[in-house]
Amino acid sequence: MIANVVDLIGAERPPRSPYAPRVLIYSHDTFGLGHIRRCRAIANALIASFPHISVIIVSGSSVISSFQFGDGVDYVRIPGIEKQTDGRYEPHHLNLELSDTLRLRADLIKQTVLSFDPDVVIVDKEPVGLRGELKPALDILRRRGARIVLGLRDVLDEPAVLLEEWRRSGSLEALDAFYDDIFVYGLENIYQPLMGLPGEERFADKVRYVGYLKRAVPSPMPPNRYPRITKQPFILVTPGGGGDGAGVIDWVISAYEADPTIELPALIVFGPFMSREKRKEFAERIARNPKLEGLGFDPRLELLMNRAHCVVAMGGYNTFCEILSFDKPALIVPRVRPRLEQAIRAQRAEELGLIDMLLDPSQTGEGERDPRVMAAALHALPKRPPPSQAFMPSLLDGLPTISRMLADDLSMPVRGRALAQAATS
């Protein structure tokens, strides 16, 4: 069984060894919390299964320091790049041109690979990294014989959109040239993210569907003062990172304003990337409604998810995994721009009886959001069955399956074995 982070922190550390295997996880992190939270879950699970190894996460996330990691896990923070609402990329903090920032990121990644010399590399979602920044490091890793794994969430985007992006970036060629394995963090009978790509038969034998990544409940760290609403059954409303979550929050608040008979109160967590202006506006409206409370950001959202009776969310990958892990009745309001990823996931999950879905008409071009429609959904939500009632075997087997698939590389001191072979050759 995979231990949680607190188990790892409280456990006695194994002896350090220069021969213990090393894992590098790359996460480009241009928007939201999804990538870093997924990489963190995998890193902590690997350390739980193989306490003697070392894991470094290379990430552009501006909030990576807010999260807990098990002993044996550390991170290298590369300069952040933000994805704008129109799809453009811009440096998050630096007053540099994008090209200069990308060059700096690529150099830092390359130097980390040279110094850390990993035995296993897991690349999150982007086969060549952001704008190809990973290519120099991949060349080095291939020459050094590292096992290189591409990790994909269950849904990437529409096949035609994905094909155009990967053709333009050179990702299709990279699958052939660099990658030993492709781990899909989902189930084949739910969605096949690479279906329809040209030449997919060339890399079909590399694809492994491992299941969704189950989340554990971390122990709270003081101070842990949650709003009074959490002392009774409540609805947790979370837009993930919050950068594009203003619509769903506005819709929920409007529903409570229009219908005071909604039974359960709601705790709304804004997320770290919601604009200051929107947060202020929502906080003022929340303060006027006795059934609503707000919270800025909690890196241990799993605690609140576990406490909640049910959940309203946008339906990003990590939130979906938490809903499944803590078996919460859920209403997903997916975004449909600039990607259809959330909508594809939510529609498929609704078909399978895992969640309920409600599309935002202001995003689909069908009109304005009606508070009464959301109010009706909030009335029905506490009565819907939890996801476990859909009875899907192996749904949450992702983390132990990843550890099992990498066991040959991580169970023994492969670095020592390689040095011994080199000495006798």
C-alpha positions in Angstrom: 0.0 0.0 0.0 1.3 3.5 -0.8 2.0 5.5 2.3 0.9 9.1 2.6 3.3 12.0 2.9 3.1 12.1 6.6 4.1 8.4 6.9 7.1 9.2 4.8 8.2 12.2 6.9 7.7 10.3 10.1 9.6 7.2 9.0 13.3 6.6 9.6 15.3 7.5 6.6 17.2 4.7 4.8 21.0 5.0 4.5 22.2 7.3 1.8 24.1 5.7 -1.1 25.7 7.1 -4.2 24.6 3.9 -5.9 20.9 4.2 -5.2 18.7 4.8 -8.3 17.7 8.4 -9.2 14.5 9.6 -10.8 14.0 12.9 -12.5 10.4 14.1 -13.2 9.9 17.0 -15.6 6.8 19.3 -15.4 6.6 22.4 -17.6 3.8 24.0 -15.5 2.6 27.0 -17.5 -0.9 27.2 -15.9 -2.7 26.1 -12.8 -1.8 23.3 -10.4 -2.5 20.2 -12.4 1.0 19.3 -13.6 2.9 19.8 -10.3 0.2 18.0 -8.2 0.3 15.0 -10.5 4.1 14.9 -10.4 4.1 15.3 -6.7 1.7 12.3 -6.2 4.0 10.1 -8.4 7.2 11.2 -6.7 5.8 10.6 -3.2 4.4 7.2 -4.3 7.8 6.1 -5.7 9.6 7.1 -2.5 7.0 5.2 -0.5 7.7 2.0 -2.5 11.5 2.5 -2.9 12.7 4.6 0.1 16.4 4.3 -0.9 16.0 6.3 -4.2 16.2 10.0 -4.8 13.7 12.0 -6.9 14.1 15.5 -8.3 11.1 17.3 -9.9 12.1 20.0 -12.4 9.2 22.4 -12.5 8.2 25.9 -13.6 5.4 26.1 -10.9 5.4 29.3 -8.9 3.7 27.5 -5.9 5.8 24.3 -5.8 7.2 25.4 -2.4 3.7 25.3 -0.9 3.5 21.5 -1.2 4.8 18.7 1.0 7.2 16.1 -0.3 8.4 12.9 1.2 12.1 12.5 2.3 14.0 11.6 -0.8 12.1 14.1 -3.0 13.3 17.6 -3.9 12.8 20.0 -6.7 14.6 22.4 -9.1 12.5 25.5 -9.8 13.1 26.8 -13.3 11.9 30.3 -14.4 8.1 30.4 -14.7 6.2 30.9 -18.0 2.5 31.8 -18.0 0.0 30.8 -20.7 -2.2 33.7 -21.5 -6.0 33.4 -22.2 -5.3 33.8 -25.9 -2.8 30.9 -25.9 0.4 33.0 -26.0 3.2 32.3 -23.5 5.0 35.0 -21.5 7.6 34.9 -18.8 5.9 34.9 -15.4 8.4 37.2 -13.5 11.5 37.9 -15.6 11.7 41.0 -17.7 13.1 38.9 -20.6 12.0 38.0 -24.0 10.2 34.6 -24.2 13.0 33.2 -26.3 15.6 34.2 -23.7 13.6 32.7 -20.9 13.1 29.4 -22.8 16.8 29.2 -23.5 17.6 29.7 -19.8 15.1 27.0 -18.8 16.6 24.6 -21.3 20.1 25.2 -20.0 19.0 24.7 -16.4 17.2 21.4 -17.3 20.3 20.2 -19.2 22.6 21.0 -16.3 20.3 19.3 -13.9 20.4 16.1 -16.1 24.1 16.3 -16.4 24.7 16.7 -12.6 21.9 14.4 -11.3 22.4 11.8 -13.9 19.0 10.0 -13.5 18.3 6.4 -14.1 14.6 6.9 -14.8 13.0 10.0 -16.3 9.3 10.7 -16.3 8.1 13.5 -18.6 4.7 15.0 -17.8 2.5 15.5 -20.9 4.8 17.3 -23.2 7.2 14.9 -25.1 9.7 17.6 -26.0 8.9 20.0 -23.2 7.6 23.5 -23.6 8.6 24.8 -27.1 11.1 22.0 -27.4 13.1 23.0 -24.3 13.6 19.3 -23.3 15.3 18.2 -26.5 18.9 18.8 -25.5 18.3 16.9 -22.2 16.6 14.1 -24.0 19.6 13.6 -26.3 21.9 13.3 -23.2 19.6 11.0 -21.4 19.3 8.7 -24.5 23.0 8.5 -24.8 23.5 7.7 -21.1 20.9 4.9 -21.2 18.3 6.3 -18.9 14.8 4.8 -19.1 12.6 7.6 -20.4 8.9 7.5 -19.7 6.2 9.8 -21.1 3.3 10.3 -18.6 0.0 11.3 -20.0 -3.3 12.2 -18.3 -6.4 10.4 -19.5 -7.5 13.1 -21.9 -5.2 15.6 -23.7 -7.5 17.3 -26.3 -9.5 16.6 -29.4 -7.5 14.2 -31.7 -7.2 16.8 -34.5 -6.0 19.5 -32.1 -3.4 17.2 -30.5 -2.2 16.0 -33.9 -1.6 19.6 -35.0 0.3 20.5 -31.8 2.5 17.4 -31.7 3.2 17.6 -35.5 4.3 21.2 -35.1 6.5 20.5 -32.0 8.1 17.4 -33.3 6.5 15.3 -30.5 5.6 12.4 -32.8 9.2 11.9 -33.8 10.2 12.2 -30.2 8.0 9.2 -29.3 10.0 7.1 -31.6 13.4 8.5 -30.9 13.5 8.9 -27.1 10.7 7.2 -25.2 10.8 3.6 -23.8 7.3 3.8 -22.3 4.1 5.8 -22.4 2.1 5.6 -19.2 -1.5 6.8 -19.5 -2.9 7.8 -16.1 -6.3 6.4 -16.8 -8.1 3.4 -18.2 -8.3 2.3 -21.8 -12.1 1.7 -21.7 -12.7 5.2 -20.5 -10.6 7.2 -23.0 -7.6 6.6 -25.3 -5.7 9.9 -25.6 -3.5 8.9 -28.5 -6.2 7.3 -30.6 -6.1 8.5 -34.2 -2.5 9.8 -34.3 -0.7 8.9 -37.5 1.7 5.9 -37.1 0.2 5.1 -33.7 0.9 1.4 -34.4 4.7 2.3 -34.2 4.4 3.2 -30.5 1.3 1.2 -29.5 3.5 -1.4 -27.7 4.9 1.4 -25.5 1.5 2.4 -24.2 0.5 1.2 -20.7 -2.9 2.2 -19.2 -2.1 2.3 -15.4 -5.3 3.7 -13.9 -6.1 7.0 -12.2 -3.8 8.3 -9.5 -5.4 7.7 -6.1 -4.9 10.5 -3.5 -4.5 10.0 0.3 -5.6 12.2 3.1 -2.5 14.0 4.5 -2.4 14.8 8.2 -3.2 18.4 9.0 -0.4 20.7 10.0 -1.2 23.4 12.6 -2.6 26.0 12.4 -5.6 24.2 10.7 -8.6 26.5 11.3 -11.2 25.8 8.7 -14.3 27.9 8.3 -17.3 27.1 10.5 -19.2 25.6 7.5 -16.9 22.6 7.5 -18.2 21.5 10.9 -21.4 20.3 9.2 -22.2 18.7 5.8 -21.2 21.1 3.1 -20.5 21.4 -0.6 -16.9 22.1 -1.6 -16.6 24.4 -4.6 -13.1 24.3 -6.2 -11.9 25.7 -9.6 -8.5 24.1 -9.1 -5.8 26.8 -9.5 -8.5 29.3 -10.1 -7.0 31.2 -13.0 -10.0 30.4 -15.2 -12.5 29.5 -12.5 -14.4 32.8 -12.1 -17.4 31.5 -14.2 -18.2 28.5 -12.1 -17.8 30.4 -8.8 -20.0 33.3 -10.1 -22.7 30.7 -11.1 -22.6 29.0 -7.7 -22.8 32.3 -5.8 -25.7 33.4 -8.0 -27.6 30.2 -7.3 -27.4 30.8 -3.6 -28.4 34.4 -4.0 -31.4 33.4 -6.1 -32.5 30.4 -4.0 -32.1 30.6 -0.2 -33.6 27.1 0.1 -30.6 25.2 -1.2 -30.1 22.8 1.7 -26.3 22.5 2.1 -24.0 25.4 2.6 -20.9 25.8 0.4 -17.3 26.5 1.0 -15.7 28.2 -2.1 -11.9 27.8 -2.5 -10.7 30.4 -5.0 -7.3 28.9 -5.8 -3.9 30.7 -6.0 -4.2 32.1 -9.5 -7.6 33.8 -9.4 -7.2 37.6 -10.0 -7.2 39.8 -6.9 -10.1 41.8 -8.4 -12.3 38.7 -8.9 -11.4 37.4 -5.4 -12.4 40.7 -3.8 -15.7 40.8 -5.7 -16.6 37.2 -4.8 -15.6 37.7 -1.1 -17.9 40.6 -0.8 -20.9 38.6 -2.2 -20.0 35.6 -0.1 -19.9 37.8 3.1 -23.6 38.8 2.5 -24.8 35.2 2.3 -25.0 33.1 5.5 -24.8 29.8 3.5 -21.4 30.7 1.9 -17.9 31.0 3.0 -14.7 31.5 1.1 -11.1 30.4 1.3 -8.1 31.6 -0.7 -5.9 28.6 -1.2 -5.1 25.4 0.7 -2.2 23.2 -0.7 -3.8 20.3 1.3 -7.1 20.5 -0.5 -7.5 16.7 0.0 -8.4 17.4 3.7 -11.3 19.6 2.6 -12.3 17.2 -0.1 -12.4 14.4 2.4 -14.6 16.5 4.8 -17.0 17.6 2.2 -20.3 15.9 1.5 -20.1 16.6 -2.2 -18.2 18.7 -4.7 -18.6 21.2 -7.5 -15.6 21.5 -9.7 -14.3 22.4 -13.1 -13.1 18.8 -13.8 -9.3 19.0 -14.3 -7.4 15.8 -14.0 -6.3 16.1 -10.4 -9.6 17.3 -9.0 -11.3 14.3 -10.8 -8.8 11.9 -9.2 -9.6 13.4 -5.8 -13.3 13.1 -6.4 -12.8 9.4 -7.2 -10.4 8.8 -4.4 -12.6 10.3 -1.7 -15.8 8.9 -3.3 -17.7 12.2 -3.4 -20.9 12.9 -5.3 -19.8 15.6 -7.8 -21.1 18.1 -10.3 -18.5 19.0 -12.9 -18.7 22.3 -14.8 -16.0 21.8 -17.4 -14.3 24.6 -19.4 -14.5 24.2 -23.1 -12.0 26.9 -24.1 -9.1 26.9 -25.0 -9.2 23.1 -24.8 -12.0 20.5 -24.7 -10.0 18.3 -22.3 -12.2 18.9 -19.3 -15.4 18.6 -21.3 -14.3 15.3 -22.9 -13.4 13.8 -19.5 -16.7 15.0 -17.8 -18.9 13.8 -20.6 -17.3 10.3 -20.5 -17.4 10.2 -16.7 -21.1 11.1 -16.8 -21.8 8.4 -19.3 -20.2 5.9 -16.9 -22.2 7.1 -14.0 -19.2 8.6 -12.1 -20.3 12.2 -11.9 -23.0 14.7 -13.1 -22.0 17.3 -15.7 -23.4 20.8 -16.3 -22.1 22.9 -19.2 -21.7 26.7 -18.9 -23.9 28.2 -21.6 -21.8 31.4 -21.7 -18.8 29.3 -22.8 -20.7 27.2 -25.3 -22.4 30.2 -26.9 -25.9 29.2 -25.8 -26.7 32.3 -23.7 -26.1 33.5 -20.2 -25.8 31.4 -17.0 -29.1 30.9 -15.3 -28.9 30.8 -11.4 -32.0 28.6 -11.3 -30.3 25.9 -13.4 -27.4 25.8 -11.0 -29.7 25.9 -8.0 -31.6 22.9 -9.3 -28.3 21.0 -9.7 -27.2 21.9 -6.2 -30.5 20.6 -4.8 -30.0 17.3 -6.6 -26.2 16.9 -5.9 -26.3 15.6 -2.3 -28.7 12.8 -3.4 -26.6 11.4 -6.3 -24.7 8.2 -5.7 -20.9 8.4 -5.1 -18.6 7.3 -7.9 -17.9 3.9 -6.3 -21.5 2.9 -7.2 -20.4 2.7 -10.8 -18.3 -0.4 -10.0 -15.2 0.1 -12.2 -12.4 -2.3 -11.4 -8.8 -1.0 -11.3 -10.0 2.6 -11.6 -7.5 4.0 -9.0 -4.6 1.6 -9.5 -2.3 4.2 -11.1 0.3 4.8 -8.4 1.0 1.2 -7.4 1.0 0.2 -11.1 3.7 2.8 -11.9 5.8 1.6 -9.0 5.5 -2.0 -10.2 6.4 -1.1 -13.8 9.5 0.7 -12.7 10.5 -1.9 -10.1 13.3 -3.4 -12.2 15.0 0.0 -12.4 14.4 1.1 -8.9 14.6 -2.0 -6.6 18.4 -2.5 -6.8 21.4 -0.2 -6.9 21.5 0.1 -10.7 24.2 2.7 -10.5 26.4 0.4 -8.6 25.7 -2.4 -11.0 26.6 -0.2 -14.0 29.8 0.9 -12.3 30.7 -2.7 -11.6 30.0 -3.8 -15.2 32.1 -0.9 -16.5 35.0 -1.9 -14.2 35.0 -5.5 -15.5 34.6 -4.7 -19.2 
